[in-house]
Amino acid sequence: MADGIIEQRSVVADRGLAKAAKAPLGFVILLGTLSAFGSVSIDMYLPALPSIAKSLHASEAPAQITVAAYILGLAFGQLFYGPISDRYGRRKPLLFGIGLYIVGTLGCILAPTIHVMIAFRVIQALGGCAGQVIGRAIVRDSFAHDEVLHVLSMLVLVFGITPVLAPLLGGWLLLVASWRWLFGFQLLFAVIIGTISALTLKESRSATAAALARSENPFRSYLSLLGNRQLSGYLLTGAFSGAALFTYISTSPDVIIGMYHFSPQQFGWVFAVNAAGYVASNQMNARLARRYPSDTILKWANRIIFGVSLVMVFNATTGIGGALGILAPMFLIMSGFGFNQSNAMAGALNVDPRRAGTTASLQGAAGLLAGSICATATGLMRDGTPRPMSWVIAASLLAAMVALRTLVFAKRGVDAAPPQPGNAIS
């Protein structure tokens, strides 16, 4: 009862500010850059995986586990930052996370063995995920629901440049320096972004979110959100599609460089083209969302990319098309994610705006945990062909489609939470 009174008063007081809130370019760029820690930490060093394995006297499998370790660290770290940022604010947990990322990056630069590298990759991820979680929560703090999807798409445009440039920069650096310099660049990136955040980022958590977070145990927040059928549907839809994405990220160097014998620089261009497709489709999604319901776009995106994944499975199984038979459908799948991820994210964040940080934690953790499991499973099934990658991607996309159909759309009027306006920056 008290929660409802607090929420109602906050909504009435903040409605005008939330609707008036716009997205200043500098603010969006900063949030997009905070969300780019994952891309800088993963995409940039993918071309270096063979070099890292050779330098540290390891096989390809442990080198791929450094990717899975980072994804696993992201998954568990996100469960921490959401409730903490709801309770104590956005700034302090964010700056703590960036500091922890710097420590992990230093460890990766100095790592003498692949096992030490894996350990510090986990620490690096535990810090880097702060920007991803808290950045989404700040968006939900600052804008009304009808503006959230637009701002999230703008964020994708900003941090989407990173996976386009990161593998290219990584490939070029490998021409003139060792793989340790890649982590040196990540260290410099973290120091610069951390400094800018400390000097310019203001607290955005609303009084409503603070009051609710202080009145309940974080586990109660998680249970309350997971008990909502519609939110669970959005979470699983995003998680399984995210698993397909991270399966591609972790295994594509082995497939493209190791199996099809592309150079690290050529791999960088392939990865950049796929990332560009993702960014472009996300901007198309922002325009379509002004004309069509976001859930409708999400439904059809899931169906189409699952169909394309079946084509990739067929090509991988039969060998038809060679490298092009894998790369062409993968480009279409990556482009489809631009219509998928933002709509699932916006739908989940709208279910309970008072728990935006905790929702962002659940959303990110679910996707990354599923991604880590699927990427590891794909590595264990490695048989020298692209078949394991294609099988896991198709299975993940099928699961995403089923989750959306059975949880989000089933009994819609019973389990769905009504849309609520966002809170303005406090």
Secondary structure, 3 states (H helix, E strand, C coil): CHHHHHHHHHHHHHHHHHHHCCCCHHHHHHHHHHCCHHHHHHHHHHHHHHHHHHHCCCCHHHHHHHHHHHHHHHHHHHHHHHHHHHHHCCHHHHHHHHHHHHHHHHHHHHCCCHHHHHHHHHHHHHHHHHHHHHHHHHHHHHCCHHHHHHHHHHHHHHHCHHHHHHHHHHHHHHHHCCCHHHHHHHHHHHHHHHHHHHHHCCCCCCHHHHHHHHHCCHHHHHHHHHCCHHHHHHHHHHHHHHHHHHHHHHHHHHHHHHHCCCCHHHHHHHHHHHHHHHHHHHHHHHHHCCCCCHHHHHHHHHHHHHHHHHHHHHHHHHCCCHHHHHHHHHHHHHHHHHHHHHHHHHHHHHHCHHHHHHHHHHHHHHHHHHHHHHHHHHHHCCCCCCHHHHHHHHHHHHHHHHHHHHHHCCCHHHHCCCCCCCCCCC
